[in-house]
Amino acid sequence: MTSATSKIMRGRVWKFGDSVDTDVIAPNQRAANFDELKKITMDAYRPEFAKEVKQGDILVGGKSFGFGSHREGANAVLRAVGIQAIVAESIARIFFRIGISFGMPTFVAPGITDIVEDGDELEIDTEAGVVRNPKTGKSVPVAKYPPSIQRIFEAGGIVPLLVQRWKAEGGKK
């Protein structure tokens, strides 16, 4: 496992299918607060997920990952439980954009579900633009992010990046 600021991220895969809905990722109607939400995230798909997910794990999804009545809580809760990156066949546009703003590396990688199984280790090489399964040697390409987006990831999100810039320009603490 490495951090999102490294050129290569490694982590254990949690594999999900197609059409993972944000209302199931973050079932807010069943949680009184964010700590409760973390305990039930993804439970309709995988009841064990919230109890077994570890810092640095990678979530792999099928087509239309993160669709639905989107709220930022879906992105926030996945990051809070330890997911370091999301790689999916296709990703809902709003989920994708919010993921980037939160500093969550989020990648569209057609063919990803064919090269990994649940529990495999996955490598995401952001510099080379490739995702690899070290066990099988299989890989799929991913688009490289421009330096401006890389800086968002390195800062931990758009808000921390803006705070860094503000302080660098002489802002008060």
C-alpha positions as CSV (number, residue, x, y, z in Angstrom):
1,M,0.0,0.0,0.0
2,T,1.2,3.4,-0.9
3,S,-0.2,6.9,-0.7
4,A,-2.1,8.7,-3.4
5,T,0.9,11.0,-3.9
6,S,3.1,8.1,-5.0
7,K,3.5,7.2,-8.7
8,I,2.2,3.7,-7.9
9,M,-0.7,2.9,-5.6
10,R,-1.1,-0.7,-4.3
11,G,-4.0,-2.2,-2.4
12,R,-6.3,-5.0,-1.8
13,V,-9.3,-5.1,-4.1
14,W,-13.0,-4.9,-3.1
15,K,-14.8,-5.9,-6.3
16,F,-18.4,-4.8,-7.0
17,G,-20.6,-5.2,-10.0
18,D,-22.5,-2.8,-12.2
19,S,-24.8,0.1,-11.2
20,V,-23.5,0.7,-7.6
21,D,-25.9,3.4,-6.4
22,T,-24.8,6.3,-4.2
23,D,-27.9,5.8,-2.0
24,V,-26.5,2.4,-1.1
25,I,-22.9,3.5,-0.8
26,A,-24.1,6.1,1.7
27,P,-27.5,5.1,3.1
28,N,-28.0,8.4,5.0
29,Q,-31.6,7.7,5.8
30,R,-30.4,4.9,8.1
31,A,-27.7,6.8,9.9
32,A,-28.0,9.5,12.5
33,N,-24.4,10.8,11.9
34,F,-21.3,10.2,9.9
35,D,-19.8,7.6,12.3
36,E,-22.9,5.5,12.0
37,L,-22.8,5.9,8.2
38,K,-19.3,4.5,8.1
39,K,-20.5,1.4,9.9
40,I,-23.2,0.6,7.2
41,T,-21.6,1.8,4.0
42,M,-22.1,-0.6,1.1
43,D,-23.9,-3.1,3.4
44,A,-26.7,-3.8,0.9
45,Y,-24.1,-5.0,-1.5
46,R,-21.5,-6.5,0.9
47,P,-22.6,-6.7,4.6
48,E,-19.0,-7.3,5.7
49,F,-17.5,-4.4,3.8
50,A,-17.6,-1.7,6.6
51,K,-16.2,-4.1,9.2
52,E,-13.4,-5.5,7.0
53,V,-12.2,-2.7,4.7
54,K,-8.7,-1.5,5.6
55,Q,-6.8,1.7,5.0
56,G,-5.3,1.6,1.5
57,D,-7.8,-0.8,-0.1
58,I,-8.9,-0.2,-3.6
59,L,-12.5,-0.4,-4.8
60,V,-13.2,-1.9,-8.2
61,G,-16.5,-1.4,-9.9
62,G,-18.4,-2.3,-13.0
63,K,-20.3,0.0,-15.3
64,S,-22.2,3.0,-13.9
65,F,-20.4,3.1,-10.6
66,G,-21.7,5.9,-8.3
67,F,-25.0,6.7,-10.2
68,G,-28.1,7.8,-8.4
69,S,-29.3,10.8,-6.4
70,H,-25.8,11.8,-5.7
71,R,-24.6,13.5,-2.5
72,E,-21.0,14.1,-1.4
73,G,-21.5,11.7,1.5
74,A,-21.0,8.7,-0.9
75,N,-17.5,9.9,-1.8
76,A,-16.7,11.0,1.7
77,V,-17.6,7.8,3.4
78,L,-15.6,5.6,1.1
79,R,-12.5,7.7,1.8
80,A,-13.3,7.7,5.6
81,V,-13.4,3.9,5.8
82,G,-10.0,3.7,4.0
83,I,-10.5,3.3,0.3
84,Q,-7.5,4.9,-1.4
85,A,-8.7,4.7,-5.0
86,I,-11.6,3.7,-7.1
87,V,-11.2,2.0,-10.5
88,A,-14.4,1.2,-12.5
89,E,-15.5,0.3,-16.0
90,S,-17.5,3.5,-16.0
91,I,-18.3,6.1,-13.4
92,A,-21.2,8.5,-13.0
93,R,-20.0,12.0,-14.0
94,I,-20.9,13.8,-10.7
95,F,-19.4,11.0,-8.5
96,F,-16.2,11.2,-10.6
97,R,-15.9,14.9,-10.2
98,I,-16.6,15.0,-6.5
99,G,-14.1,12.2,-6.0
100,I,-11.4,14.3,-7.5
101,S,-12.4,17.3,-5.5
102,F,-12.1,15.2,-2.3
103,G,-8.7,14.0,-3.4
104,M,-9.8,10.4,-4.1
105,P,-8.0,9.1,-7.1
106,T,-10.9,7.8,-9.3
107,F,-10.2,6.1,-12.6
108,V,-12.3,4.8,-15.5
109,A,-10.7,1.6,-16.8
110,P,-12.7,-0.4,-19.3
111,G,-11.8,-4.1,-18.8
112,I,-10.8,-3.7,-15.1
113,T,-13.4,-6.3,-13.9
114,D,-11.9,-8.9,-16.2
115,I,-8.4,-8.7,-14.8
116,V,-9.0,-8.8,-11.0
117,E,-10.9,-10.8,-8.4
118,D,-12.0,-9.8,-5.0
119,G,-9.1,-9.8,-2.6
120,D,-6.4,-9.6,-5.3
121,E,-3.7,-6.9,-5.0
122,L,-4.0,-4.2,-7.6
123,E,-1.3,-1.6,-8.7
124,I,-2.3,1.7,-10.2
125,D,0.7,3.3,-12.0
126,T,-0.4,6.9,-12.4
127,E,2.7,7.9,-14.3
128,A,2.5,5.1,-16.8
129,G,-1.3,5.3,-17.0
130,V,-1.9,1.6,-16.3
131,V,-3.6,-0.6,-13.8
132,R,-2.0,-4.0,-13.2
133,N,-2.9,-7.2,-11.4
134,P,0.6,-8.4,-10.2
135,K,-0.7,-12.0,-9.6
136,T,-1.7,-12.5,-13.2
137,G,0.3,-9.8,-15.0
138,K,-2.8,-8.6,-16.7
139,S,-3.3,-4.8,-17.1
140,V,-5.6,-2.2,-18.5
141,P,-4.9,1.4,-19.5
142,V,-6.2,4.5,-17.5
143,A,-6.0,8.1,-18.5
144,K,-3.2,10.1,-16.9
145,Y,-4.3,13.0,-14.9
146,P,-2.9,16.5,-15.7
147,P,-0.5,18.1,-13.2
148,S,-3.3,20.3,-11.9
149,I,-5.4,17.3,-10.8
150,Q,-2.3,15.5,-9.4
151,R,-1.8,18.5,-7.2
152,I,-5.3,18.1,-5.8
153,F,-4.6,14.5,-5.0
154,E,-1.3,15.3,-3.4
155,A,-2.9,18.0,-1.2
156,G,-5.7,15.6,-0.1
157,G,-8.5,17.5,-2.0
158,I,-9.4,20.8,-3.5
159,V,-10.0,22.5,-0.1
160,P,-6.7,21.6,1.4
161,L,-5.0,22.7,-1.9
162,L,-6.7,26.1,-1.7
163,V,-5.7,26.5,1.9
164,Q,-2.0,25.7,1.0
165,R,-2.1,28.3,-1.7
166,W,-3.7,30.8,0.5
167,K,-1.0,30.3,3.2
168,A,1.7,30.4,0.6
169,E,0.4,33.8,-0.6
170,G,0.6,35.2,2.9
171,G,-2.8,34.3,4.3
172,K,-3.4,34.1,8.1
173,K,-3.4,30.8,9.9
